[in-house]
Amino acid sequence: MKSKTLASWLAFLGGPLGLHRFYLRGSGDWLGWLLPIPSALGLYGIERVRMYGLDDVLSWALIPLLGFTIAGCALTAIVYGLMAPEKWNARYNAGAPEDAAPGRTNWLTIGAVVAALFFGSTILMASMVFSFQRYFEHQIEEARKISQ
């Protein structure tokens, strides 16, 4: 029996590593194995900022990958947490009654939804602002080079 609460927390806390996918679909889930790639690339972008500074063009392209992955996993946690118990049990607990306990929403499930909403939206906005700011600063610098 797959718990909706546990799946929501795994998507929120371990989503960039694919933990929720492995919990729900097993270790053969190919998307679960692909999720750490953009996370690792984003972490590499953060390391490039530490090594080369904020002017590194590759870093401003890589860092949002981590942010968008975290935000997408937070959205997944919200979807899991708000899914109707009947739909949850039909999808992930085949053969269980529609009102089985693992598909029910409780306060821990709501906690995962609230945390995912707060942190996911914050990280999404920060990633968008960072990438747009770096892009426009790069464009202004290129325009200065052309005008000289």
Secondary structure as UniProt FT lines:
FT   HELIX           4..14
FT   HELIX           15..17
FT   HELIX           19..25
FT   TURN            27..28
FT   HELIX           30..34
FT   HELIX           36..52
FT   TURN            54..55
FT   HELIX           57..82
FT   HELIX           85..92
FT   TURN            94..95
FT   TURN            98..99
FT   HELIX           101..103
FT   HELIX           107..147
//
